[in-house]
Amino acid sequence: MSKRTERLDSEFRKEIAAILSGPLKDREPALTGLVSVTEADVAPDLKTAKIYVSVYTKSPQDREMQFGIIKNNAGFVRHELARVMHIRTVPELTFLSDDSFEYGSKMDKLFAKLKKDD
């Protein structure tokens, strides 16, 4: 991965996180969960970008609803991104759920249970 690509990924991740926690929450009051942008994978030609987000809520159903709000507002996020980033082309954003935190938490609980059983 080139330095430019790494820098763009980092900048996109930072700016999208700010948009999700600011303008999008203002626009969508139903977005109440804690949203974390874990990774941004921007194509070298800047046509597309995969944005991995984790949504922390009390229930899996609520998490799905919150993630749906984010996916449905991809165009709004892209528009806001165009306002703050100084690049000619703003990529088409695809939001993907990053469940690695939940998986890690589940594994920690399993290991703790195994240790307790010994």
Phi and psi in degrees as a GROMACS rama.xvg file:
@    title "Ramachandran Plot"
@    xaxis  label "Phi"
@    yaxis  label "Psi"
@TYPE xy
-77.4778  161.658  SER-2
-60.8234  -38.4797  LYS-3
-63.0615  -44.6512  ARG-4
-63.8519  -43.2347  THR-5
-61.6397  -42.8664  GLU-6
-64.4402  -43.9666  ARG-7
-62.7471  -44.7469  LEU-8
-56.8987  -45.7902  ASP-9
-64.8955  -43.8418  SER-10
-65.6731  -42.6422  GLU-11
-62.3722  -44.3871  PHE-12
-59.3679  -45.5005  ARG-13
-64.621  -47.2456  LYS-14
-69.2559  -39.0338  GLU-15
-67.1896  -38.9352  ILE-16
-59.9438  -41.2742  ALA-17
-65.6245  -39.3976  ALA-18
-67.442  -42.5554  ILE-19
-64.7627  -37.2774  LEU-20
-86.8881  -12.3811  SER-21
-111.936  -93.4502  GLY-22
-56.6365  -37.3721  PRO-23
-69.5553  -41.1562  LEU-24
-65.1373  -32.9115  LYS-25
-67.4862  -39.2988  ASP-26
-75.2893  -36.1004  ARG-27
-119.054  87.9332  GLU-28
-60.0135  -21.4368  PRO-29
-72.1683  -12.6021  ALA-30
-82.5785  93.0806  LEU-31
-112.634  -14.889  THR-32
-73.8248  165.27  GLY-33
-80.7631  121.25  LEU-34
-111.219  130.678  VAL-35
-125.692  128.543  SER-36
-88.5648  110.735  VAL-37
-89.3749  -27.6887  THR-38
-160.054  147.061  GLU-39
-128.291  126.77  ALA-40
-118.829  94.9703  ASP-41
-93.1107  130.429  VAL-42
-65.4055  145.323  ALA-43
-56.7474  -30.149  PRO-44
-86.7239  2.49344  ASP-45
60.3199  23.9324  LEU-46
-83.8869  -37.032  LYS-47
-135.611  158.523  THR-48
-147.942  133.228  ALA-49
-99.184  124.496  LYS-50
-114.675  117.599  ILE-51
-95.9838  124.682  TYR-52
-126.984  146.769  VAL-53
-112.403  133.995  SER-54
-116.607  123.425  VAL-55
-104.546  114.611  TYR-56
-138.409  179.131  THR-57
-77.3125  -31.5709  LYS-58
-131.936  153.985  SER-59
-62.2011  -34.4191  PRO-60
-65.6551  -41.1355  GLN-61
-65.8479  -38.5589  ASP-62
-61.5626  -43.1067  ARG-63
-63.5335  -40.377  GLU-64
-65.0516  -43.1021  MET-65
-64.618  -42.7454  GLN-66
-64.459  -37.1479  PHE-67
-60.873  -39.2418  GLY-68
-61.1914  -43.2179  ILE-69
-64.1746  -46.4121  ILE-70
-61.4942  -41.6248  LYS-71
-68.3156  -20.2387  ASN-72
-104.921  22.5594  ASN-73
-59.038  -38.6037  ALA-74
-64.4656  -40.7587  GLY-75
-63.3672  -44.9591  PHE-76
-61.6931  -41.784  VAL-77
-62.505  -42.4309  ARG-78
-62.0983  -45.0698  HIS-79
-64.8353  -36.7129  GLU-80
-64.1665  -38.4625  LEU-81
-63.476  -30.1343  ALA-82
-73.0724  -32.2337  ARG-83
-99.6991  -25.835  VAL-84
-91.5381  140.132  MET-85
-102.896  67.3285  HIS-86
-130.773  153.876  ILE-87
-67.402  -43.9696  ARG-88
-116.487  125.672  THR-89
-101.29  124.002  VAL-90
-67.5549  158.865  PRO-91
-70.4006  127.36  GLU-92
-95.8176  133.385  LEU-93
-120.462  117.93  THR-94
-91.7143  131.435  PHE-95
-125.361  142.679  LEU-96
-78.1742  131.33  SER-97
-107.366  105.674  ASP-98
-99.0864  17.5322  ASP-99
-64.5206  -33.609  SER-100
-64.7799  -44.7571  PHE-101
-64.2712  -39.9368  GLU-102
-63.3131  -44.8313  TYR-103
-62.3582  -40.4321  GLY-104
-64.3516  -41.8916  SER-105
-62.5432  -43.2059  LYS-106
-65.8841  -39.5432  MET-107
-59.8661  -42.2533  ASP-108
-64.2873  -41.1334  LYS-109
-64.0899  -43.4701  LEU-110
-65.6632  -39.028  PHE-111
-64.0636  -38.7673  ALA-112
-67.6625  -42.0258  LYS-113
-62.4522  -42.0037  LEU-114
-65.4045  -39.0325  LYS-115
-66.7417  -36.6922  LYS-116
-70.0343  -24.4008  ASP-117
